[in-house]
Amino acid sequence: MTCPRTALALLLGLSLVAESQTLHKPSAAPTAKPAEDAQLYRNTTFGFRYQIPYGWVDRTKDMREQEATEKPDAKEKASNLGKGEVLLAVFERPPEATGETINSAVVIAAESAGAYPGLKKAEDYLGPLTELTTSKGFKAEGNPAVIEIDARQLVRADFTKVLNDKLTMRQATLVLLTHGQIVSFTFIAGSEDELDNLIDNLHFGPTKPPAH
């Protein structure tokens, strides 16, 4: 099976960004803009919604631009068109802001299942996911499991990376295979409780806003 083309590479980049922010104390906190109300991200294509935590910052556009600039030429960009896309990338605090805790984050991405010859079910994605994640210093935590959210079954894989004697980065990735696409939901947090809370914000079902 081929190496992940888009989503996983970006997700691991996200993990490293989150890690780098825990290693230095901030010399001076930047002036923060007033926090906006929590937002609900809706995706009608895949039929899910995600409640973004209050005050989090959206870096979806930045990650899409980063992915585009990392492709070496226009020919490759054209050949990869539609094969991978970051749907949502949000951080607890801006990536440029340092801190003494894990910068929790959520990244949702989709890529063509056709990019992985032989992939027939969501579990088949765990091989490349685990290979790439562990190559960056993470360790698999327990065995992958099938979980159910709003009657939708997803495969869950957990990873941890010890940063120091006080901080451990926790990552959980949920995988869904639908409409010929692999949809990955990756959550990063500093504790199991926080990780579970982030996952609890994911729901499947009607995505249209209520009528006024």
Order of alpha helices (4+ residues) and beta strands (2+ residues): alpha-beta-beta-beta-alpha-alpha-beta-beta-alpha-beta-beta-beta-beta-beta-alpha-beta
